[in-house]
Amino acid sequence: MRTRRPLSTKAMANGNDDDDREEYLGVSRSSRRNQPRVDLSKLEVPTLKKYRRVFKLNGNVESKEELVPTVARHFAQQVVDEDDILLNFAFSLKKQYLARRGLLPAKANGKSSGKGKK
């Protein structure tokens, strides 16, 4: 059985479970918000340029050193609805599972079979 590292008395005193969990994991709220979780410097220049073009970011910078901060600022400002993302991910997994087993209903191609509305 694994044991957890004890929390500080400060974390226990405020009674906030999120703070307790973050302290246990070694992550603070402020550092989690300020540091990107994605290392955009690993992307190639064409990818960074496409990101800039797709999201219509200002500037006509061409070098990777100029593109990375521009893309990183924009990326960090994006708001993500985690519940919606996770729900869509779960539905995608279910759809793939059913498709691989041939259990998905046939798609309607938009043509009327002549039945129903006139």
Order of alpha helices (4+ residues) and beta strands (2+ residues): alpha-alpha-alpha-alpha-alpha-alpha
